[in-house]
Every structure is written in C-alpha cells, then in structure tokens.
C-alpha cells in the first residue's frame, strides 16, 4: 500500500483514532501506549475491520481479554458499574461497533494521504492475528483507564520487508 510512510507507519494514526474514541464514545478517559510488538496476546479477543482503497488494503483491530471487552462494550453503551454483565453476543456486537467507530476516525486521519478508503464489515475474533509471508502485523499494547488492550494493524508486506 503506497502513501506517505506506508501502512506500517499508520499505527500512530490508529493509536490517535482510538484515543479520541476512548475519550468520547467510550467515556474511558486517556489512552496510553505501553509497548509495541508484532503479535497480540493469544488470550485476547476483539474485532477487526478491513479498509480498502485504490492503493491497497489493511485491517485494523482492537483486542483485550474477556473482561476488557466487557468493559469496552459497557463503556460504549453507557452502562453503570452496578448493571449486570452483558451476554457474550452483545459484547461481540458492541466491540464490533467500537472498531467501526475507530475506523471512521482512522479514515479521517488518513484522508490527506489515502484516497477513497472504504470500510468493510467488522468481525469479532478470539486469538491473535498471525503474520504470513504476505502480511505483517503491528501491535500497540495500550491501557485505557484500567483496561489493558491492543490495537492491531494488519497490512501487506512490501518486497523490502520480505
């Protein structure tokens, strides 16, 4: 995928987009990046969404443990701490909506570098994305309030990265 810095440079844009959403839609306050890795934790679950433009495609995702996904979903829904836990299907649906909102903020940050980016449908998952010979994975480990989570960027490898 072409563009200033290429897809691998977009992890900072994803962090900023999620930070905005954490403060607004999730009501979770400031997000902090605690590290960067090449793989998310195997126990994490979350949601991915594909983004496609004439220059290529990427996937972005947000992941956390079961309790973290529950907390993100409850934040999105404006739930009170005394409210009962959400059933797994509602958590999955809410976390998919979180990544959908983040994708909109991410697209806005890239609009001067990438033309005509379109979003796919979000998908809930359990377990980490695995890099292949053709794809790379960049992960930002984050903390949103007391919630440990990860932001994930999956993108095509360039010939220089192979």
C-alpha positions in Angstrom: 0.0 0.0 0.0 1.5 3.3 -1.0 1.2 6.6 0.7 3.3 8.7 2.9 5.2 6.3 5.2 3.2 3.2 4.0 0.8 1.2 6.1 3.3 0.2 8.7 3.6 3.9 9.6 -0.1 4.1 10.3 0.0 2.5 13.8 0.4 6.0 15.3 -2.8 7.1 13.4 -4.6 4.1 14.7 -3.5 4.9 18.3 -4.6 8.5 17.9 -8.0 7.5 16.4 -8.6 5.0 19.3 -7.5 7.6 21.8 -10.2 10.0 20.5 -12.9 7.3 20.6 -11.8 6.2 24.2 -12.4 9.7 25.5 -15.6 10.4 23.6 -17.8 7.3 22.7 -16.3 5.1 25.4 -16.0 7.6 28.2 -12.8 5.9 29.4 -10.5 8.9 29.6 -7.0 9.0 28.3 -5.4 6.0 26.5 -1.7 5.2 27.0 0.6 3.2 24.7 2.5 0.7 26.9 4.5 -1.0 24.2 4.7 -2.2 20.6 5.0 -5.8 19.4 4.5 -7.9 16.4 1.8 -10.2 17.9 -1.2 -9.6 20.2 -1.6 -11.7 23.2 -3.1 -15.2 22.4 -5.8 -14.9 25.1 -7.1 -11.7 23.5 -10.4 -11.4 21.6 -11.8 -8.4 19.8 -12.8 -7.0 16.4 -11.2 -6.4 13.1 -12.4 -4.3 10.2 -11.0 -4.2 6.7 -10.3 -0.9 4.9 -9.8 -0.8 1.1 -8.6 1.9 -1.1 -7.2 2.1 -4.7 -3.7 1.9 -3.1 -4.4 -1.4 -1.3 -6.0 -2.8 1.9 -5.3 -3.0 5.6 -7.2 -4.4 8.6 -7.4 -2.6 11.9 -8.5 -4.2 15.2 -8.9 -3.7 18.9 -8.5 -6.6 21.3 -8.5 -7.3 25.0 -9.2 -10.1 27.4 -12.8 -11.1 28.1 -13.1 -8.6 31.0 -11.6 -5.8 28.9 -14.0 -6.4 26.0 -16.9 -6.4 28.5 -15.6 -3.1 29.9 -15.2 -1.6 26.4 -18.8 -2.7 25.5 -20.2 -1.4 28.7 -18.4 2.0 28.1 -19.9 2.2 24.6 -23.4 1.5 25.9 -23.0 4.0 28.8 -23.7 1.3 31.4 -23.5 1.8 35.1 -21.0 -0.3 37.1 -23.9 -1.9 39.0 -25.6 -3.1 35.8 -25.3 -6.9 35.2 -22.7 -8.2 32.7 -23.6 -8.2 29.0 -24.1 -11.6 27.3 -21.2 -12.7 25.0 -23.2 -11.9 21.8 -23.9 -8.3 23.0 -20.2 -7.9 23.9 -19.1 -9.0 20.4 -21.6 -6.7 18.8 -20.6 -3.7 20.9 -16.8 -4.3 20.3 -17.5 -4.6 16.6 -19.2 -1.2 16.8 -16.2 0.2 18.7 -13.9 -0.8 15.9 -16.4 0.6 13.3 -16.2 4.0 15.1 -12.4 3.8 15.4 -12.3 3.0 11.6 -14.2 6.2 10.9 -11.7 8.3 13.0 -8.8 6.4 11.4 -10.0 7.1 7.9 -10.4 10.8 8.8 -6.7 10.9 9.9 -5.6 9.4 6.6 -7.7 11.3 4.2 -4.9 13.6 3.0 -2.6 10.5 2.3 -5.0 7.9 1.0 -7.8 8.4 -1.5 -11.2 6.9 -1.3 -10.9 4.4 1.6 -13.9 2.1 2.1 -14.7 0.1 5.2 -15.8 -3.5 5.2 -17.8 -5.2 7.9 -16.4 -5.7 11.4 -15.7 -9.3 12.5 -15.4 -10.5 16.1 -12.5 -12.9 16.8 -10.7 -14.9 19.5 -6.9 -15.3 19.4 -4.2 -13.3 17.6 -3.7 -12.4 14.0 -0.8 -14.3 12.6 1.7 -12.7 10.1 2.3 -14.6 6.9 4.7 -14.3 4.1 2.4 -11.7 2.5 1.1 -9.9 5.6 2.6 -8.1 8.5 1.1 -7.4 11.9 1.9 -4.4 14.1 0.5 -4.2 17.6 0.3 -1.3 20.1 -0.3 -2.5 23.6 -2.4 0.1 25.3 -4.1 0.9 28.6 -7.5 2.7 28.6 -8.2 3.6 32.2 -7.6 0.3 33.9 -8.3 -1.8 30.8 -5.3 -3.5 29.1 -5.9 -3.9 25.4 -4.2 -3.9 22.0 -4.6 -2.1 18.7 -3.7 -4.2 15.7 -2.7 -3.2 12.2 -2.5 -6.0 9.5 -1.1 -4.9 6.2 0.6 -6.3 3.1 4.3 -6.8 3.3 6.4 -4.9 0.8 9.2 -6.6 -1.1 11.7 -4.7 1.2 10.1 -6.4 4.3 10.1 -9.9 2.9 
